[in-house]
């Protein structure tokens, strides 16, 4: 995926990934494809609730997007239209806060 979208990922410095992407092959593949390092955000090993700052940012953003009714179902025909709906949802969120 990184190799296919290389032109759009020129400014990416670090990739934040889930614990399922640990391993040298993913890290070296990301580095060779787009020149970015990989940071893994793991859960706590004790299976107790603990706020992990990097994971919390992603989960909070998904929570904000769930409030947008149009994004509940994937009814767009093209991926670019769906991406623009996500951008518009975040833009509406920012405009409400200002």
N, CA, C and O atoms as a printed pandas DataFrame, in Angstrom:
     atom_number atom_name residue_name chain_id  residue_number  x_coord  y_coord  z_coord
0              1         N          UNK        A               1    0.820   -1.164    0.000
1              2        CA          UNK        A               1    0.000    0.000    0.000
2              3         C          UNK        A               1    0.881    1.251    0.000
3              4         O          UNK        A               1    0.600    2.212   -0.715
4              5         N          UNK        A               2    1.942    1.234    0.801
5              6        CA          UNK        A               2    2.828    2.397    0.838
6              7         C          UNK        A               2    3.483    2.641   -0.513
7              8         O          UNK        A               2    3.630    3.788   -0.934
8              9         N          UNK        A               3    3.871    1.588   -1.185
9             10        CA          UNK        A               3    4.516    1.737   -2.492
10            11         C          UNK        A               3    3.535    2.302   -3.524
11            12         O          UNK        A               3    3.924    3.096   -4.381
12            13         N          UNK        A               4    2.276    1.898   -3.442
13            14        CA          UNK        A               4    1.278    2.379   -4.403
14            15         C          UNK        A               4    0.935    3.850   -4.177
15            16         O          UNK        A               4    0.632    4.570   -5.129
16            17         N          UNK        A               5    0.980    4.297   -2.928
17            18        CA          UNK        A               5    0.611    5.678   -2.591
18            19         C          UNK        A               5    1.829    6.535   -2.265
19            20         O          UNK        A               5    1.709    7.534   -1.555
20            21         N          UNK        A               6    2.968    6.167   -2.761
21            22        CA          UNK        A               6    4.221    6.837   -2.423
22            23         C          UNK        A               6    4.196    8.340   -2.719
23            24         O          UNK        A               6    4.747    9.125   -1.946
24            25         N          UNK        A               7    3.575    8.746   -3.810
25            26        CA          UNK        A               7    3.518   10.160   -4.188
26            27         C          UNK        A               7    2.735   11.011   -3.202
27            28         O          UNK        A               7    3.040   12.191   -3.030
28            29         N          UNK        A               8    1.729   10.432   -2.551
29            30        CA          UNK        A               8    0.914   11.178   -1.590
30            31         C          UNK        A               8    1.495   11.166   -0.181
31            32         O          UNK        A               8    1.002   11.882    0.691
32            33         N          UNK        A               9    2.520   10.377    0.056
33            34        CA          UNK        A               9    3.071   10.219    1.404
34            35         C          UNK        A               9    4.464   10.812    1.539
35            36         O          UNK        A               9    5.275   10.313    2.319
36            37         N          UNK        A              10    4.748   11.855    0.800
37            38        CA          UNK        A              10    6.102   12.413    0.803
38            39         C          UNK        A              10    6.446   13.096    2.115
39            40         O          UNK        A              10    7.619   13.147    2.485
40            41         N          UNK        A              11    5.453   13.627    2.832
41            42        CA          UNK        A              11    5.728   14.351    4.069
42            43         C          UNK        A              11    5.597   13.486    5.320
43            44         O          UNK        A              11    5.751   13.992    6.432
44            45         N          UNK        A              12    5.316   12.199    5.162
45            46        CA          UNK        A              12    5.175   11.305    6.313
46            47         C          UNK        A              12    6.551   10.983    6.875
47            48         O          UNK        A              12    7.440   10.523    6.158
48            49         N          UNK        A              13    6.711   11.232    8.170
49            50        CA          UNK        A              13    7.983   10.972    8.840
50            51         C          UNK        A              13    7.911    9.706    9.681
51            52         O          UNK        A              13    8.859    8.921    9.725
52            53         N          UNK        A              14    6.768    9.515   10.354
53            54        CA          UNK        A              14    6.614    8.377   11.253
54            55         C          UNK        A              14    5.237    7.758   11.045
55            56         O          UNK        A              14    4.245    8.470   10.888
56            57         N          UNK        A              15    5.185    6.431   11.046
57            58        CA          UNK        A              15    3.936    5.690   10.897
58            59         C          UNK        A              15    3.593    5.104   12.260
59            60         O          UNK        A              15    4.396    4.376   12.845
60            61         N          UNK        A              16    2.401    5.419   12.769
61            62        CA          UNK        A              16    1.927    4.879   14.038
62            63         C          UNK        A              16    1.085    3.652   13.735
63            64         O          UNK        A              16    0.081    3.741   13.028
64            65         N          UNK        A              17    1.497    2.491   14.275
65            66        CA          UNK        A              17    0.827    1.235   13.953
66            67         C          UNK        A              17    0.409    0.507   15.220
67            68         O          UNK        A              17    0.887    0.793   16.318
68            69         N          UNK        A              18   -0.496   -0.441   15.035
69            70        CA          UNK        A              18   -0.999   -1.272   16.117
70            71         C          UNK        A              18    0.025   -2.365   16.435
71            72         O          UNK        A              18    0.994   -2.558   15.701
72            73         N          UNK        A              19   -0.208   -3.071   17.535
73            74        CA          UNK        A              19    0.703   -4.121   17.957
74            75         C          UNK        A              19    0.794   -5.281   16.985
75            76         O          UNK        A              19    1.748   -6.056   17.051
76            77         N          UNK        A              20   -0.168   -5.425   16.086
77            78        CA          UNK        A              20   -0.131   -6.496   15.102
78            79         C          UNK        A              20    0.916   -6.293   14.022
79            80         O          UNK        A              20    1.203   -7.220   13.264
80            81         N          UNK        A              21    1.488   -5.112   13.935
81            82        CA          UNK        A              21    2.468   -4.806   12.898
82            83         C          UNK        A              21    3.894   -4.806   13.418
83            84         O          UNK        A              21    4.778   -4.212   12.802
84            85         N          UNK        A              22    4.126   -5.462   14.540
85            86        CA          UNK        A              22    5.496   -5.562   15.039
86            87         C          UNK        A              22    6.284   -6.495   14.128
87            88         O          UNK        A              22    5.721   -7.382   13.487
88            89         N          UNK        A              23    7.537   -6.289   14.084
89            90        CA          UNK        A              23    8.388   -7.137   13.249
90            91         C          UNK        A              23    9.269   -6.312   12.347
91            92         O          UNK        A              23    8.940   -5.188   11.970
92            93         N          UNK        A              24   10.391   -6.898   12.015
93            94        CA          UNK        A              24   11.390   -6.202   11.212
94            95         C          UNK        A              24   10.957   -6.066    9.755
95            96         O          UNK        A              24   11.341   -5.103    9.091
96            97         N          UNK        A              25   10.172   -7.003    9.247
97            98        CA          UNK        A              25    9.794   -6.939    7.831
98            99         C          UNK        A              25    8.898   -5.730    7.544
99           100         O          UNK        A              25    9.084   -5.061    6.528
100          101         N          UNK        A              26    7.928   -5.439    8.423
101          102        CA          UNK        A              26    7.062   -4.272    8.213
102          103         C          UNK        A              26    7.857   -2.984    8.367
103          104         O          UNK        A              26    7.694   -2.048    7.584
104          105         N          UNK        A              27    8.709   -2.941    9.366
105          106        CA          UNK        A              27    9.497   -1.739    9.618
106          107         C          UNK        A              27   10.450   -1.445    8.466
107          108         O          UNK        A              27   10.537   -0.308    8.004
108          109         N          UNK        A              28   11.163   -2.466    8.002
109          110        CA          UNK        A              28   12.112   -2.242    6.911
110          111         C          UNK        A              28   11.390   -1.973    5.592
111          112         O          UNK        A              28   11.879   -1.203    4.765
112          113         N          UNK        A              29   10.227   -2.604    5.388
113          114        CA          UNK        A              29    9.447   -2.343    4.180
114          115         C          UNK        A              29    8.925   -0.922    4.129
115          116         O          UNK        A              29    8.916   -0.296    3.068
116          117         N          UNK        A              30    8.485   -0.403    5.282
117          118        CA          UNK        A              30    8.008    0.977    5.351
118          119         C          UNK        A              30    9.150    1.957    5.116
119          120         O          UNK        A              30    8.992    2.957    4.416
120          121         N          UNK        A              31   10.294    1.658    5.705
121          122        CA          UNK        A              31   11.455    2.528    5.533
122          123         C          UNK        A              31   11.904    2.569    4.077
123          124         O          UNK        A              31   12.232    3.637    3.560
124          125         N          UNK        A              32   11.921    1.420    3.415
125          126        CA          UNK        A              32   12.365    1.399    2.011
126          127         C          UNK        A              32   11.311    1.996    1.069
127          128         O          UNK        A              32   11.669    2.585    0.049
128          129         N          UNK        A              33   10.015    1.852    1.394
129          130        CA          UNK        A              33    8.969    2.343    0.496
130          131         C          UNK        A              33    8.808    3.855    0.569
131          132         O          UNK        A              33    8.799    4.525   -0.464
132          133         N          UNK        A              34    8.682    4.401    1.778
133          134        CA          UNK        A              34    8.406    5.844    1.895
134          135         C          UNK        A              34    9.425    6.587    2.751
135          136         O          UNK        A              34    9.327    7.805    2.902
136          137         N          UNK        A              35   10.399    5.878    3.314
137          138        CA          UNK        A              35   11.424    6.538    4.118
138          139         C          UNK        A              35   10.947    6.989    5.481
139          140         O          UNK        A              35   11.475    7.958    6.027
140          141         N          UNK        A              36    9.956    6.305    6.049
141          142        CA          UNK        A              36    9.408    6.678    7.355
142          143         C          UNK        A              36    9.699    5.583    8.374
143          144         O          UNK        A              36    9.759    4.401    8.036
144          145         N          UNK        A              37    9.877    5.992    9.618
145          146        CA          UNK        A              37   10.070    5.018   10.686
146          147         C          UNK        A              37    8.715    4.568   11.213
147          148         O          UNK        A              37    7.703    5.229   10.982
148          149         N          UNK        A              38    8.696    3.446   11.920
149          150        CA          UNK        A              38    7.466    2.869   12.444
150          151         C          UNK        A              38    7.501    2.929   13.964
151          152         O          UNK        A              38    8.490    2.542   14.587
152          153         N          UNK        A              39    6.403    3.421   14.563
153          154        CA          UNK        A              39    6.251    3.421   16.019
154          155         C          UNK        A              39    5.043    2.559   16.351
155          156         O          UNK        A              39    3.953    2.774   15.821
156          157         N          UNK        A              40    5.240    1.575   17.237
157          158        CA          UNK        A              40    4.184    0.649   17.623
158          159         C          UNK        A              40    3.570    1.117   18.934
159          160         O          UNK        A              40    4.279    1.345   19.914
160          161         N          UNK        A              41    2.241    1.258   18.947
161          162        CA          UNK        A              41    1.505    1.630   20.158
162          163         C          UNK        A              41    0.875    0.359   20.708
163          164         O          UNK        A              41   -0.155   -0.095   20.209
164          165         N          UNK        A              42    1.491   -0.213   21.729
165          166        CA          UNK        A              42    1.010   -1.474   22.292
166          167         C          UNK        A              42    0.062   -1.234   23.448
167          168         O          UNK        A              42    0.090   -0.191   24.101
168          169         N          UNK        A              43   -0.779   -2.229   23.682
169          170        CA          UNK        A              43   -1.654   -2.199   24.850
170          171         C          UNK        A              43   -0.865   -2.611   26.069
171          172         O          UNK        A              43    0.255   -3.110   25.958
172          173         N          UNK        A              44   -1.456   -2.400   27.246
173          174        CA          UNK        A              44   -0.780   -2.833   28.466
174          175         C          UNK        A              44   -0.797   -4.354   28.530
175          176         O          UNK        A              44   -1.755   -4.987   28.086
176          177         N          UNK        A              45    0.241   -4.930   29.070
177          178        CA          UNK        A              45    0.370   -6.376   29.128
178          179         C          UNK        A              45   -0.525   -6.995   30.193
179          180         O          UNK        A              45   -0.784   -8.197   30.141
180          181         N          UNK        A              46   -1.006   -6.211   31.158
181          182        CA          UNK        A              46   -1.804   -6.738   32.251
182          183         C          UNK        A              46   -3.288   -6.807   31.920
183          184         O          UNK        A              46   -4.076   -7.253   32.754
184          185         N          UNK        A              47   -3.687   -6.382   30.740
185          186        CA          UNK        A              47   -5.079   -6.366   30.291
186          187         C          UNK        A              47   -5.966   -5.552   31.235
187          188         O          UNK        A              47   -7.122   -5.901   31.475
188          189         N          UNK        A              48   -5.418   -4.489   31.751
189          190        CA          UNK        A              48   -6.180   -3.547   32.557
190          191         C          UNK        A              48   -6.299   -2.260   31.753
191          192         O          UNK        A              48   -5.483   -1.985   30.874
192          193         N          UNK        A              49   -7.332   -1.473   32.070
193          194        CA          UNK        A              49   -7.513   -0.235   31.330
194          195         C          UNK        A              49   -6.426    0.756   31.703
195          196         O          UNK        A              49   -6.203    1.039   32.880
196          197         N          UNK        A              50   -5.771    1.264   30.717
197          198        CA          UNK        A              50   -4.783    2.323   30.893
198          199         C          UNK        A              50   -4.801    3.159   29.620
199          200         O          UNK        A              50   -4.834    2.617   28.516
200          201         N          UNK        A              51   -4.780    4.459   29.775
201          202        CA          UNK        A              51   -4.788    5.344   28.619
202          203         C          UNK        A              51   -3.393    5.354   28.013
203          204         O          UNK        A              51   -2.418    5.712   28.674
204          205         N          UNK        A              52   -3.311    4.961   26.755
205          206        CA          UNK        A              52   -2.052    4.992   26.027
206          207         C          UNK        A              52   -2.140    6.198   25.099
207          208         O          UNK        A              52   -2.973    6.213   24.192
208          209         N          UNK        A              53   -1.298    7.209   25.308
209          210        CA          UNK        A              53   -1.480    8.488   24.605
210          211         C          UNK        A              53   -1.585    8.384   23.088
211          212         O          UNK        A              53   -2.466    9.016   22.506
212          213         N          UNK        A              54   -0.744    7.629   22.436
213          214        CA          UNK        A              54   -0.768    7.569   20.974
214          215         C          UNK        A              54   -2.026    6.861   20.473
215          216         O          UNK        A              54   -2.630    7.300   19.495
216          217         N          UNK        A              55   -2.427    5.773   21.131
217          218        CA          UNK        A              55   -3.637    5.061   20.722
218          219         C          UNK        A              55   -4.873    5.913   20.994
219          220         O          UNK        A              55   -5.848    5.864   20.245
220          221         N          UNK        A              56   -4.824    6.689   22.066
221          222        CA          UNK        A              56   -5.977    7.487   22.444
222          223         C          UNK        A              56   -6.295    8.543   21.391
223          224         O          UNK        A              56   -7.463    8.860   21.170
224          225         N          UNK        A              57   -5.293    9.079   20.753
225          226        CA          UNK        A              57   -5.502   10.075   19.704
226          227         C          UNK        A              57   -6.294    9.462   18.557
227          228         O          UNK        A              57   -7.224   10.089   18.048
228          229         N          UNK        A              58   -5.949    8.267   18.149
229          230        CA          UNK        A              58   -6.630    7.609   17.042
230          231         C          UNK        A              58   -8.056    7.249   17.430
231          232         O          UNK        A              58   -8.984    7.486   16.656
232          233         N          UNK        A              59   -8.245    6.678   18.616
233          234        CA          UNK        A              59   -9.583    6.284   19.060
234          235         C          UNK        A              59  -10.496    7.498   19.215
235          236         O          UNK        A              59  -11.684    7.420   18.902
236          237         N          UNK        A              60   -9.961    8.603   19.689
237          238        CA          UNK        A              60  -10.745    9.828   19.845
238          239         C          UNK        A              60  -11.178   10.363   18.484
239          240         O          UNK        A              60  -12.310   10.822   18.331
240          241         N          UNK        A              61  -10.298   10.307   17.508
241          242        CA          UNK        A              61  -10.642   10.771   16.162
242          243         C          UNK        A              61  -11.732    9.894   15.547
243          244         O          UNK        A              61  -12.632   10.408   14.883
244          245         N          UNK        A              62  -11.662    8.577   15.760
245          246        CA          UNK        A              62  -12.717    7.692   15.256
246          247         C          UNK        A              62  -14.042    7.993   15.948
247          248         O          UNK        A              62  -15.096    7.925   15.317
248          249         N          UNK        A              63  -14.002    8.323   17.226
249          250        CA          UNK        A              63  -15.216    8.688   17.947
250          251         C          UNK        A              63  -15.855    9.947   17.386
251          252         O          UNK        A              63  -17.080   10.039   17.299
252          253         N          UNK        A              64  -15.036   10.913   17.006
253          254        CA          UNK        A              64  -15.564   12.133   16.398
254          255         C          UNK        A              64  -16.215   11.833   15.054
255          256         O          UNK        A              64  -17.268   12.383   14.730
256          257         N          UNK        A              65  -15.585   10.957   14.273
257          258        CA          UNK        A              65  -16.121   10.639   12.951
258          259         C          UNK        A              65  -17.424    9.858   13.036
259          260         O          UNK        A              65  -18.252    9.947   12.129
260          261         N          UNK        A              66  -17.624    9.091   14.110
261          262        CA          UNK        A              66  -18.863    8.328   14.254
262          263         C          UNK        A              66  -20.077    9.223   14.435
263          264         O          UNK        A              66  -21.205    8.778   14.223
264          265         N          UNK        A              67  -19.870   10.465   14.822
265          266        CA          UNK        A              67  -20.988   11.397   14.990
266          267         C          UNK        A              67  -21.507   11.928   13.656
267          268         O          UNK        A              67  -22.594   12.504   13.603
268          269         N          UNK        A              68  -20.758   11.743   12.600
269          270        CA          UNK        A              68  -21.174   12.198   11.269
270          271         C          UNK        A              68  -22.023   11.102   10.620
271          272         O          UNK        A              68  -21.526   10.011   10.342
272          273         N          UNK        A              69  -23.278   11.389   10.385
273          274        CA          UNK        A              69  -24.233   10.389    9.918
274          275         C          UNK        A              69  -23.869    9.833    8.545
275          276         O          UNK        A              69  -24.094    8.651    8.284
276          277         N          UNK        A              70  -23.319   10.649    7.676
277          278        CA          UNK        A              70  -23.014   10.203    6.319
278          279         C          UNK        A              70  -21.892    9.166    6.291
279          280         O          UNK        A              70  -21.794    8.389    5.341
280          281         N          UNK        A              71  -21.051    9.146    7.319
281          282        CA          UNK        A              71  -19.936    8.209    7.339
282          283         C          UNK        A              71  -20.288    6.874    7.980
283          284         O          UNK        A              71  -19.436    5.988    8.036
284          285         N          UNK        A              72  -21.514    6.700    8.466
285          286        CA          UNK        A              72  -21.902    5.442    9.101
286          287         C          UNK        A              72  -21.865    4.288    8.116
287          288         O          UNK        A              72  -21.399    3.197    8.446
288          289         N          UNK        A              73  -22.351    4.524    6.921
289          290        CA          UNK        A              73  -22.350    3.483    5.896
290          291         C          UNK        A              73  -21.527    3.967    4.719
291          292         O          UNK        A              73  -21.479    5.160    4.422
292          293         N          UNK        A              74  -20.894    3.044    4.068
293          294        CA          UNK        A              74  -20.079    3.391    2.908
294          295         C          UNK        A              74  -20.970    3.414    1.666
295          296         O          UNK        A              74  -21.100    2.408    0.968
296          297         N          UNK        A              75  -21.574    4.561    1.400
297          298        CA          UNK        A              75  -22.493    4.665    0.263
298          299         C          UNK        A              75  -21.855    5.388   -0.919
299          300         O          UNK        A              75  -22.514    5.594   -1.937
300          301         N          UNK        A              76  -20.612    5.767   -0.806
301          302        CA          UNK        A              76  -19.943    6.474   -1.895
302          303         C          UNK        A              76  -19.436    5.472   -2.925
303          304         O          UNK        A              76  -19.027    4.367   -2.569
304          305         N          UNK        A              77  -19.460    5.850   -4.189
305          306        CA          UNK        A              77  -18.997    4.949   -5.243
306          307         C          UNK        A              77  -17.489    4.987   -5.422
307          308         O          UNK        A              77  -16.878    3.984   -5.792
308          309         N          UNK        A              78  -16.896    6.125   -5.165
309          310        CA          UNK        A              78  -15.455    6.267   -5.380
310          311         C          UNK        A              78  -14.753    6.537   -4.055
311          312         O          UNK        A              78  -15.300    7.187   -3.164
312          313         N          UNK        A              79  -13.538    6.027   -3.944
313          314        CA          UNK        A              79  -12.759    6.186   -2.721
314          315         C          UNK        A              79  -12.413    7.647   -2.465
315          316         O          UNK        A              79  -12.368    8.078   -1.313
316          317         N          UNK        A              80  -12.171    8.407   -3.514
317          318        CA          UNK        A              80  -11.832    9.811   -3.372
318          319         C          UNK        A              80  -12.990   10.601   -2.753
319          320         O          UNK        A              80  -12.761   11.508   -1.952
320          321         N          UNK        A              81  -14.225   10.262   -3.117
321          322        CA          UNK        A              81  -15.394   10.925   -2.543
322          323         C          UNK        A              81  -15.519   10.602   -1.061
323          324         O          UNK        A              81  -15.842   11.472   -0.252
324          325         N          UNK        A              82  -15.262    9.357   -0.712
325          326        CA          UNK        A              82  -15.314    8.947    0.692
326          327         C          UNK        A              82  -14.253    9.683    1.512
327          328         O          UNK        A              82  -14.518   10.121    2.632
328          329         N          UNK        A              83  -13.060    9.813    0.953
329          330        CA          UNK        A              83  -11.989   10.538    1.637
330          331         C          UNK        A              83  -12.379   12.002    1.846
331          332         O          UNK        A              83  -12.124   12.568    2.909
332          333         N          UNK        A              84  -12.994   12.611    0.840
333          334        CA          UNK        A              84  -13.415   14.008    0.966
334          335         C          UNK        A              84  -14.513   14.176    2.012
335          336         O          UNK        A              84  -14.586   15.223    2.655
336          337         N          UNK        A              85  -15.361   13.180    2.195
337          338        CA          UNK        A              85  -16.391   13.240    3.240
338          339         C          UNK        A              85  -15.761   13.206    4.632
339          340         O          UNK        A              85  -16.248   13.861    5.553
340          341         N          UNK        A              86  -14.685   12.447    4.782
341          342        CA          UNK        A              86  -13.965   12.423    6.063
342          343         C          UNK        A              86  -13.328   13.789    6.324
343          344         O          UNK        A              86  -13.374   14.296    7.445
344          345         N          UNK        A              87  -12.739   14.377    5.298
345          346        CA          UNK        A              87  -12.137   15.706    5.441
346          347         C          UNK        A              87  -13.207   16.739    5.793
347          348         O          UNK        A              87  -12.981   17.598    6.646
348          349         N          UNK        A              88  -14.358   16.664    5.150
349          350        CA          UNK        A              88  -15.443   17.597    5.461
350          351         C          UNK        A              88  -15.974   17.404    6.880
351          352         O          UNK        A              88  -16.352   18.372    7.538
352          353         N          UNK        A              89  -16.003   16.160    7.351
353          354        CA          UNK        A              89  -16.457   15.905    8.727
354          355         C          UNK        A              89  -15.513   16.552    9.732
355          356         O          UNK        A              89  -15.961   17.162   10.703
356          357         N          UNK        A              90  -14.199   16.421    9.501
357          358        CA          UNK        A              90  -13.239   17.061   10.401
358          359         C          UNK        A              90  -13.306   18.584   10.280
359          360         O          UNK        A              90  -13.147   19.291   11.275
360          361         N          UNK        A              91  -13.538   19.084    9.084
361          362        CA          UNK        A              91  -13.652   20.526    8.885
362          363         C          UNK        A              91  -14.874   21.066    9.635
363          364         O          UNK        A              91  -14.790   22.120   10.266
364          365         N          UNK        A              92  -15.996   20.365    9.574
365          366        CA          UNK        A              92  -17.193   20.783   10.300
366          367         C          UNK        A              92  -16.949   20.770   11.807
367          368         O          UNK        A              92  -17.432   21.641   12.529
368          369         N          UNK        A              93  -16.199   19.780   12.272
369          370        CA          UNK        A              93  -15.851   19.706   13.693
370          371         C          UNK        A              93  -15.012   20.914   14.126
371          372         O          UNK        A              93  -15.246   21.511   15.177
372          373         N          UNK        A              94  -14.031   21.256   13.288
373          374        CA          UNK        A              94  -13.172   22.401   13.613
374          375         C          UNK        A              94  -13.949   23.717   13.575
375          376         O          UNK        A              94  -13.715   24.601   14.399
376          377         N          UNK        A              95  -14.872   23.849   12.623
377          378        CA          UNK        A              95  -15.654   25.079   12.539
378          379         C          UNK        A              95  -16.602   25.230   13.724
379          380         O          UNK        A              95  -16.866   26.349   14.163
380          381         N          UNK        A              96  -17.115   24.116   14.245
381          382        CA          UNK        A              96  -17.978   24.180   15.423
382          383         C          UNK        A              96  -17.207   24.621   16.661
383          384         O          UNK        A              96  -17.766   25.263   17.551
384          385         N          UNK        A              97  -15.942   24.279   16.716
385          386        CA          UNK        A              97  -15.119   24.605   17.891
386          387         C          UNK        A              97  -14.600   26.034   17.879
387          388         O          UNK        A              97  -14.232   26.560   18.929
388          389         N          UNK        A              98  -14.563   26.665   16.735
389          390        CA          UNK        A              98  -13.997   28.024   16.682
390          391         C          UNK        A              98  -15.040   29.099   16.937
391          392         O          UNK        A              98  -14.718   30.287   16.926
